[in-house]
Amino acid sequence: MAGGVAAEGDGGGGEGSTSSEETRNAAKRYLKEVTETFEDQQEKLVMFREVMNDFGTERTDVAGVVERVKELFKGHNNLLKGFNFFLPMGYEITVDKDEPPPETMAGFRETLDFIRVVKERDERLYRPFMDVIFRYWRQHMNVIKLRREVDALLSKDYPDLFAEFIRYLPPT
């Protein structure tokens, strides 16, 4: 299944036969690759840390973690495949080989530019704005609630930013 999750089968993480030293080294290499890939996108690194924390503390089930990682690393097939190492036996993220990297996907750069504009416009607004975005992503908040919360933050002082933000929302 392209871009999906294989819940059973040969592939997947859970490299149970590896030593703890090999596991630590593989984890370090993977984390280095993630950090280097997103060194200029701190928001993604923060989100990834939250996913790993939720995964490690079992606040999110494996399927939830897989979905979050697929969205976060969309277009970065090497990172998606590499995450399989951390998954329990029987789980695997499969990738769509035809999916273009995020740089060529419509809206990716514009979204990052918009986040930068929010930060440049009002440093005090940036953190609450990102908190709402992270909460939407982590808790799978519905779009209507997201829109209301961002409206409360932006529309009074920055109606132009709110109007622009709406462009990035999926249809309701």
C-alpha positions as CSV (number, residue, x, y, z in Angstrom):
1,M,0.0,0.0,0.0
2,A,1.7,3.2,-1.2
3,G,2.3,5.8,1.5
4,G,0.4,3.6,4.1
5,V,1.1,1.5,7.1
6,A,1.7,-2.2,7.0
7,A,0.5,-3.6,10.2
8,E,1.8,-7.1,9.6
9,G,4.4,-8.7,7.4
10,D,8.1,-8.9,7.0
11,G,9.2,-5.3,7.0
12,G,9.1,-2.8,9.8
13,G,11.1,-1.9,12.8
14,G,11.6,-3.7,16.0
15,E,15.1,-4.8,15.1
16,G,15.0,-7.1,18.1
17,S,18.2,-8.8,17.3
18,T,20.4,-5.7,17.4
19,S,22.5,-4.9,20.4
20,S,21.7,-1.8,22.5
21,E,24.9,-0.2,21.2
22,E,23.9,-0.7,17.6
23,T,20.4,0.6,18.4
24,R,21.9,3.7,20.0
25,N,24.1,4.3,17.0
26,A,21.3,3.8,14.5
27,A,19.1,6.2,16.6
28,K,21.9,8.8,16.6
29,R,22.5,8.6,12.9
30,Y,18.7,8.9,12.2
31,L,18.3,11.9,14.6
32,K,21.4,13.6,12.9
33,E,19.8,13.1,9.5
34,V,16.5,14.6,10.7
35,T,18.3,17.5,12.3
36,E,20.3,18.2,9.2
37,T,17.3,17.9,6.9
38,F,15.3,20.4,9.0
39,E,18.0,22.6,10.4
40,D,16.3,25.7,9.0
41,Q,12.8,24.6,10.0
42,Q,12.9,24.5,13.8
43,E,9.1,24.1,13.9
44,K,9.4,20.6,12.4
45,L,12.2,19.7,14.8
46,V,10.0,20.7,17.7
47,M,7.1,18.7,16.3
48,F,9.3,15.7,15.8
49,R,10.5,15.8,19.4
50,E,6.9,15.9,20.5
51,V,6.1,12.9,18.4
52,M,9.0,11.0,19.8
53,N,8.1,12.0,23.4
54,D,4.5,11.0,22.9
55,F,5.6,7.7,21.4
56,G,8.1,7.0,24.2
57,T,5.5,7.8,26.9
58,E,2.8,5.9,25.1
59,R,0.5,8.9,25.0
60,T,-0.1,8.1,21.3
61,D,-0.6,4.6,19.9
62,V,1.6,3.3,17.1
63,A,-0.9,4.1,14.4
64,G,-1.2,7.7,15.6
65,V,2.6,8.1,15.7
66,V,2.9,6.7,12.1
67,E,0.3,9.1,10.8
68,R,2.0,12.1,12.5
69,V,5.4,11.0,11.2
70,K,4.0,10.5,7.7
71,E,2.6,14.0,7.7
72,L,5.7,15.6,9.2
73,F,8.1,14.0,6.9
74,K,5.9,14.0,3.8
75,G,8.1,13.9,0.7
76,H,11.2,12.8,2.7
77,N,11.1,9.1,1.9
78,N,14.5,8.5,3.4
79,L,13.3,9.8,6.8
80,L,10.0,7.9,6.5
81,K,11.8,4.6,5.8
82,G,14.3,5.4,8.5
83,F,11.6,5.8,11.1
84,N,10.7,2.1,10.6
85,F,13.7,1.2,12.8
86,F,11.8,2.7,15.8
87,L,8.5,0.9,15.2
88,P,7.5,-2.3,16.9
89,M,7.6,-5.5,15.0
90,G,4.8,-5.8,12.5
91,Y,4.6,-2.1,11.8
92,E,6.1,-0.4,8.8
93,I,5.7,3.0,7.0
94,T,5.6,2.4,3.3
95,V,6.3,5.3,0.9
96,D,5.0,6.4,-2.4
97,K,8.0,6.5,-4.7
98,D,6.2,9.0,-7.0
99,E,5.6,11.6,-4.4
100,P,7.6,14.8,-5.1
101,P,9.7,16.3,-2.3
102,P,8.0,19.0,-0.3
103,E,10.0,21.8,-2.0
104,T,8.1,21.0,-5.2
105,M,4.7,20.6,-3.6
106,A,2.3,23.5,-4.0
107,G,2.2,25.7,-0.9
108,F,5.1,24.3,1.1
109,R,7.4,27.3,0.8
110,E,4.5,29.7,1.1
111,T,3.4,28.1,4.3
112,L,6.8,28.5,5.8
113,D,7.0,32.1,4.6
114,F,3.6,32.8,6.2
115,I,4.9,31.4,9.6
116,R,7.9,33.7,9.3
117,V,5.7,36.7,8.6
118,V,3.7,36.0,11.7
119,K,6.9,35.9,13.7
120,E,8.3,39.0,12.2
121,R,5.1,40.9,12.6
122,D,4.6,40.3,16.3
123,E,7.0,38.2,18.3
124,R,4.5,37.9,21.2
125,L,1.9,36.5,18.8
126,Y,4.2,33.9,17.2
127,R,4.3,31.6,20.2
128,P,0.5,31.4,20.9
129,F,0.0,31.0,17.1
130,M,2.4,28.1,16.9
131,D,0.8,26.6,20.1
132,V,-2.5,26.5,18.3
133,I,-1.0,25.0,15.2
134,F,0.9,22.3,17.2
135,R,-2.3,21.5,19.2
136,Y,-4.2,21.2,15.9
137,W,-1.6,18.8,14.6
138,R,-1.1,16.8,17.8
139,Q,-4.7,16.5,18.8
140,H,-6.2,16.3,15.4
141,M,-8.3,19.3,16.2
142,N,-11.1,19.9,13.6
143,V,-10.5,22.7,11.1
144,I,-13.4,24.8,12.3
145,K,-12.0,24.9,15.9
146,L,-8.5,25.8,14.5
147,R,-10.0,28.6,12.4
148,R,-11.8,30.0,15.5
149,E,-8.7,29.9,17.7
150,V,-6.5,31.6,15.0
151,D,-9.3,34.1,14.4
152,A,-9.2,35.0,18.0
153,L,-5.4,35.6,17.8
154,L,-5.1,37.4,14.5
155,S,-8.3,39.0,13.3
156,K,-8.4,42.0,15.7
157,D,-4.9,43.4,15.1
158,Y,-3.9,41.5,11.9
159,P,-6.9,40.9,9.7
160,D,-4.7,40.6,6.7
161,L,-2.8,37.7,8.3
162,F,-6.0,36.0,9.2
163,A,-7.3,36.3,5.7
164,E,-4.0,34.8,4.4
165,F,-4.1,32.0,7.0
166,I,-7.5,30.9,5.7
167,R,-5.9,30.1,2.3
168,Y,-3.9,27.3,4.0
169,L,-6.8,25.6,5.6
170,P,-8.4,22.5,4.0
171,P,-12.0,22.9,2.8
172,T,-14.6,22.5,5.6
